[in-house]
Amino acid sequence: MSLASVVNAAQNQKPSDTATVQNDRSPRVPTFALNGDLAGELQVFTTRYEDTFAAIGNDEALGYLELVKANPGVDPWLPGDGTTITLPRMYVLPDARREGIVINLAEYRLYYFTNDGVQVYPVGIGREENPSPLTDAEVTMPLESPAWYPPASIRASYEARGEYLPRMIPPGPDNPLGTHALMLSEKGYLIHGTNKRFGIGLPVSAGCFRMYNEDISRFVYQVQKGTSVQIIREPVKLGLSGGEVWLEVHRPHEDYSPEDREQLWRVTLEKLEAFRQQHPDVEVQRRSIELVVDQADGIPTMVGERLTRVASDKGPTESNPEEPAEPEQKLYF
């Protein structure tokens, strides 16, 4: 919820208001060790008849769109009983400082770096008409049971639709900020919960960052005041892990338009050129890269490797006529 004025209702709350605070404050998602520029692992899940991707995302702390992209051909609203789906919990790490919180708008994910590794959470972000800011901020205050004071712009939009929005919405099930929030130094923006069960992992907010209540109610107690919050937009991520080159590409929407494909291909070429300049000893395969961009499913794929030079006993002009020369491998980028 962007441009929202909030207060910590704990200042005025009754003792009974604290009953909703969960006792379990351990992270709801795994903490993955860093393996070079890679973290996590792909997992699988077998659906039941009544499952939907929205419900699975809520239960497994994954976003709706990342599940859709990782499981092409599966109906997100009726995957069916006994269907095996991929849980996309493998990541090329974003090109940002590996400290505090990093939110990558292009993949609708929040990375939280700890001493033990990284936790990854799905987030809802700003809609196209109210985009989330690209900024380098910090956490200024954790909030329990926040009240919401809608800004004039949002109240006006409600009034234009013939709907009434009060000047203050108290803590409770009707509060759009959910159960907990983190206030940011970027004025008017928060990382907060939600009173809606659908929309995490999608562009649904007025600029703020929505998390599942089950996530933010624990996450808020891990994050200290002053924690850095880097907000970036990086749809194409490249990285090295154990000498292997990994590529991860995210399309912006459930549908994949030709315009989006062309734009992602241009970004990929730019990333590859910069990556090759930084790592001149790597070799990448064009066909593998084309497949990753064509799918843009957000799943990391190995597309190359770092070359290893082996010293030869022969001089530079010596050759063995009985052994055919190996064909030269072409570097496409």
C-alpha positions as CSV (number, residue, x, y, z in Angstrom):
1,M,0.0,0.0,0.0
2,S,1.8,3.1,-1.2
3,L,1.7,6.6,0.1
4,A,0.0,5.3,3.3
5,S,0.5,7.1,6.6
6,V,0.7,4.5,9.3
7,V,1.2,4.4,13.0
8,N,2.1,1.6,15.3
9,A,-1.2,0.8,16.9
10,A,0.7,-0.7,19.8
11,Q,0.8,2.8,21.2
12,N,-2.9,2.7,21.7
13,Q,-3.8,-0.9,21.5
14,K,-5.7,-2.8,24.2
15,P,-4.1,-5.9,25.8
16,S,-6.3,-8.2,23.8
17,D,-4.9,-6.8,20.5
18,T,-1.6,-8.6,21.1
19,A,-3.3,-12.0,21.1
20,T,-2.9,-12.2,17.3
21,V,0.9,-12.1,17.5
22,Q,2.3,-15.5,16.6
23,N,4.5,-17.2,19.2
24,D,6.5,-18.9,16.4
25,R,8.9,-16.3,15.1
26,S,11.2,-18.7,13.1
27,P,11.4,-18.1,9.4
28,R,8.7,-19.8,7.3
29,V,11.1,-20.4,4.4
30,P,14.4,-22.2,4.2
31,T,17.7,-20.4,4.7
32,F,19.8,-21.5,1.7
33,A,23.6,-21.5,1.7
34,L,25.3,-19.5,-1.1
35,N,27.0,-21.5,-3.7
36,G,28.8,-18.8,-5.7
37,D,26.1,-16.8,-7.4
38,L,23.6,-19.7,-6.9
39,A,21.3,-20.7,-4.0
40,G,18.5,-23.1,-3.3
41,E,17.2,-26.1,-5.1
42,L,14.2,-27.1,-7.2
43,Q,11.5,-29.0,-5.3
44,V,8.4,-30.9,-6.4
45,F,4.9,-31.0,-5.0
46,T,2.0,-33.4,-5.6
47,T,-1.3,-31.7,-5.8
48,R,-4.7,-32.7,-4.4
49,Y,-8.0,-32.3,-6.3
50,E,-8.9,-29.1,-4.4
51,D,-5.5,-27.4,-4.8
52,T,-5.0,-24.2,-6.7
53,F,-1.7,-22.4,-7.3
54,A,-3.0,-19.5,-5.2
55,A,-3.6,-21.9,-2.2
56,I,-0.3,-23.7,-2.8
57,G,1.6,-20.4,-2.9
58,N,0.0,-19.4,0.4
59,D,0.9,-22.7,2.1
60,E,4.4,-23.0,0.6
61,A,5.4,-19.3,0.7
62,L,5.6,-19.0,-3.1
63,G,4.2,-16.4,-5.5
64,Y,1.4,-17.1,-7.9
65,L,3.2,-16.0,-11.0
66,E,6.4,-17.9,-10.2
67,L,4.4,-21.1,-9.9
68,V,2.6,-20.4,-13.2
69,K,5.9,-19.8,-15.0
70,A,7.6,-22.8,-13.5
71,N,4.8,-25.2,-14.5
72,P,3.8,-24.5,-18.2
73,G,0.7,-26.5,-19.3
74,V,-0.7,-26.9,-15.8
75,D,-4.0,-25.2,-15.1
76,P,-3.3,-23.0,-12.1
77,W,-6.9,-23.1,-10.9
78,L,-7.4,-26.8,-11.4
79,P,-4.1,-28.6,-11.6
80,G,-5.9,-31.9,-10.7
81,D,-5.4,-34.7,-8.3
82,G,-1.9,-36.2,-8.3
83,T,-0.2,-33.7,-10.6
84,T,3.5,-33.2,-9.9
85,I,4.5,-29.5,-10.0
86,T,7.8,-27.7,-9.6
87,L,8.4,-25.5,-6.6
88,P,10.9,-22.9,-8.0
89,R,13.2,-22.5,-5.0
90,M,16.5,-22.3,-7.0
91,Y,17.9,-18.8,-7.6
92,V,20.6,-17.0,-9.4
93,L,21.3,-14.2,-6.9
94,P,20.5,-10.7,-7.9
95,D,23.3,-8.3,-8.9
96,A,23.2,-6.3,-5.7
97,R,25.0,-6.1,-2.4
98,R,24.5,-9.3,-0.5
99,E,23.4,-7.7,2.7
100,G,20.0,-7.0,4.3
101,I,17.0,-7.0,2.1
102,V,17.1,-7.0,-1.7
103,I,13.7,-6.8,-3.6
104,N,13.9,-7.7,-7.3
105,L,10.7,-6.2,-8.8
106,A,11.2,-8.3,-12.0
107,E,10.8,-11.6,-10.2
108,Y,8.4,-10.5,-7.4
109,R,10.8,-11.7,-4.8
110,L,12.5,-10.5,-1.6
111,Y,15.9,-11.8,-0.7
112,Y,17.0,-11.5,2.9
113,F,20.7,-12.1,3.5
114,T,21.8,-13.5,6.8
115,N,25.1,-14.8,8.3
116,D,23.9,-18.3,7.3
117,G,22.8,-17.6,3.8
118,V,19.7,-16.2,2.1
119,Q,15.9,-16.5,2.6
120,V,13.6,-15.8,-0.3
121,Y,10.0,-14.6,0.0
122,P,7.4,-13.8,-2.6
123,V,6.1,-10.2,-2.6
124,G,3.3,-8.3,-4.3
125,I,4.6,-5.0,-5.9
126,G,3.2,-1.8,-7.4
127,R,0.9,-1.8,-10.4
128,E,2.0,-0.2,-13.6
129,E,0.2,3.0,-12.8
130,N,1.6,3.1,-9.3
131,P,5.0,1.4,-9.6
132,S,7.2,0.5,-6.7
133,P,10.3,2.8,-6.4
134,L,13.8,1.8,-7.4
135,T,15.8,2.9,-4.5
136,D,18.4,2.2,-1.8
137,A,16.6,2.6,1.5
138,E,16.6,1.1,5.0
139,V,14.2,-0.2,7.6
140,T,13.2,2.5,10.1
141,M,10.6,0.8,12.3
142,P,8.8,-2.5,12.7
143,L,5.1,-2.3,13.3
144,E,2.7,-4.7,15.1
145,S,-1.0,-4.4,14.3
146,P,-0.6,-1.3,12.2
147,A,-3.5,1.1,11.6
148,W,-3.9,2.5,8.1
149,Y,-4.6,6.2,7.4
150,P,-5.4,6.3,3.6
151,P,-3.8,9.2,1.8
152,A,-6.0,11.7,0.1
153,S,-5.3,10.3,-3.4
154,I,-6.6,6.9,-2.5
155,R,-9.6,8.3,-0.7
156,A,-10.4,10.3,-3.8
157,S,-10.2,7.3,-6.0
158,Y,-12.7,5.5,-3.8
159,E,-15.0,8.5,-3.9
160,A,-14.8,8.6,-7.7
161,R,-16.1,5.0,-7.7
162,G,-18.9,5.9,-5.4
163,E,-17.3,4.1,-2.5
164,Y,-16.6,5.4,1.0
165,L,-13.2,5.0,2.6
166,P,-12.8,6.2,6.2
167,R,-9.9,8.3,7.3
168,M,-8.5,5.5,9.5
169,I,-8.9,1.8,9.3
170,P,-8.0,0.2,12.6
171,P,-6.1,-3.1,13.1
172,G,-8.1,-6.1,12.2
173,P,-9.2,-8.4,9.4
174,D,-10.3,-5.4,7.2
175,N,-6.9,-3.6,7.4
176,P,-5.0,-3.7,4.1
177,L,-1.7,-3.6,5.9
178,G,-2.3,-7.0,7.5
179,T,-0.9,-8.0,10.8
180,H,2.6,-6.5,10.7
181,A,4.7,-4.1,8.7
182,L,8.2,-2.7,8.2
183,M,8.4,1.0,7.6
184,L,11.1,2.2,5.2
185,S,13.1,5.4,4.9
186,E,11.6,5.8,1.4
187,K,8.8,8.0,2.6
188,G,5.3,6.5,2.4
189,Y,6.5,2.9,1.5
190,L,6.3,-0.2,3.6
191,I,6.8,-4.0,3.5
192,H,3.6,-5.2,5.0
193,G,1.0,-8.0,5.3
194,T,-2.4,-8.0,3.6
195,N,-6.0,-8.8,4.2
196,K,-6.3,-10.4,0.7
197,R,-5.4,-14.0,0.1
198,F,-4.5,-13.5,-3.6
199,G,-2.0,-11.1,-5.1
200,I,1.3,-12.1,-3.6
201,G,3.8,-12.5,-6.4
202,L,1.9,-10.1,-8.7
203,P,1.7,-6.4,-9.5
204,V,-1.2,-5.6,-7.2
205,S,-0.3,-2.8,-4.8
206,A,-0.2,1.0,-5.0
207,G,3.6,0.8,-4.6
208,C,4.3,-1.0,-1.3
209,F,5.4,-4.6,-0.9
210,R,2.9,-7.1,0.2
211,M,3.9,-10.3,2.0
212,Y,1.7,-13.2,3.3
213,N,0.7,-12.5,6.8
214,E,2.2,-15.8,7.7
215,D,5.6,-14.6,6.4
216,I,5.7,-10.9,7.6
217,S,4.5,-11.9,11.1
218,R,7.8,-13.8,11.6
219,F,10.0,-11.8,9.3
220,V,9.4,-8.5,11.1
221,Y,11.1,-9.9,14.2
222,Q,14.3,-10.9,12.3
223,V,14.9,-7.5,10.7
224,Q,16.7,-4.8,12.7
225,K,16.2,-1.1,12.4
226,G,18.7,0.2,9.9
227,T,18.7,-2.9,7.7
228,S,19.4,-1.9,4.1
229,V,16.7,-2.4,1.5
230,Q,17.8,-2.4,-2.1
231,I,15.0,-2.3,-4.6
232,I,16.1,-3.3,-8.1
233,R,14.5,-4.4,-11.4
234,E,16.6,-7.2,-12.9
235,P,14.7,-9.6,-15.2
236,V,17.9,-11.3,-16.5
237,K,20.4,-12.7,-14.0
238,L,23.7,-14.3,-14.8
239,G,26.1,-16.0,-12.3
240,L,28.9,-18.4,-11.7
241,S,28.7,-21.4,-9.5
242,G,31.5,-24.0,-9.3
243,G,32.9,-22.9,-12.7
244,E,29.4,-23.2,-14.3
245,V,27.5,-20.3,-15.9
246,W,23.9,-20.0,-14.9
247,L,21.2,-17.9,-16.5
248,E,17.7,-17.0,-15.1
249,V,15.2,-15.0,-17.1
250,H,11.8,-13.7,-15.9
251,R,9.0,-12.6,-18.2
252,P,6.9,-9.8,-16.6
253,H,3.4,-11.3,-17.1
254,E,1.6,-14.7,-17.2
255,D,1.3,-14.3,-21.0
256,Y,4.5,-13.9,-23.0
257,S,4.1,-11.3,-25.8
258,P,6.5,-10.9,-28.7
259,E,7.4,-7.4,-27.5
260,D,8.3,-8.8,-24.0
261,R,10.4,-11.6,-25.7
262,E,12.3,-9.1,-27.8
263,Q,13.0,-6.8,-24.9
264,L,14.3,-9.7,-22.8
265,W,16.5,-10.9,-25.6
266,R,18.1,-7.4,-25.8
267,V,18.6,-7.3,-22.1
268,T,20.1,-10.8,-22.2
269,L,22.6,-9.8,-24.9
270,E,23.7,-6.8,-22.9
271,K,24.1,-8.9,-19.8
272,L,26.1,-11.5,-21.6
273,E,28.5,-8.9,-23.1
274,A,29.1,-7.3,-19.7
275,F,29.5,-10.8,-18.2
276,R,32.1,-11.8,-20.8
277,Q,34.0,-8.6,-20.2
278,Q,34.1,-9.4,-16.5
279,H,34.8,-13.2,-17.0
280,P,36.8,-13.5,-20.3
281,D,37.6,-17.2,-19.5
282,V,33.9,-18.4,-19.8
283,E,32.3,-20.1,-22.8
284,V,28.5,-20.0,-23.3
285,Q,26.3,-21.8,-25.7
286,R,23.9,-19.8,-27.8
287,R,21.3,-22.5,-28.2
288,S,21.0,-22.9,-24.5
289,I,20.6,-19.2,-24.0
290,E,17.9,-19.0,-26.7
291,L,15.9,-21.7,-24.9
292,V,16.1,-19.9,-21.6
293,V,14.9,-16.7,-23.2
294,D,12.2,-18.5,-25.1
295,Q,10.8,-20.0,-21.9
296,A,11.5,-17.1,-19.5
297,D,10.2,-19.3,-16.7
298,G,12.4,-18.0,-13.9
299,I,14.2,-21.3,-13.5
300,P,18.0,-21.1,-13.5
301,T,19.7,-23.1,-16.3
302,M,23.3,-23.8,-16.9
303,V,24.4,-22.2,-20.2
304,G,28.2,-22.4,-20.2
305,E,31.3,-23.0,-18.2
306,R,34.6,-21.5,-17.3
307,L,37.4,-22.8,-19.5
308,T,40.3,-24.7,-18.0
309,R,43.6,-24.4,-19.7
310,V,45.9,-27.5,-19.5
311,A,49.6,-27.1,-20.0
312,S,51.0,-29.2,-22.9
313,D,54.4,-30.8,-23.2
314,K,54.5,-29.9,-26.9
315,G,55.8,-26.6,-28.1
316,P,53.5,-24.1,-29.7
317,T,54.3,-25.3,-33.3
318,E,54.4,-29.1,-32.6
319,S,51.5,-31.3,-33.7
320,N,50.8,-35.0,-34.1
321,P,49.7,-35.7,-37.7
322,E,48.2,-39.0,-36.6
323,E,45.7,-37.3,-34.3
324,P,43.0,-35.2,-36.0
325,A,42.7,-31.7,-34.6
326,E,39.6,-31.0,-32.5
327,P,37.2,-28.7,-34.1
328,E,37.4,-25.2,-32.7
329,Q,34.5,-24.3,-30.4
330,K,32.8,-21.1,-31.4
331,L,32.0,-18.5,-28.8
332,Y,28.8,-16.8,-29.7
333,F,29.0,-13.9,-27.2
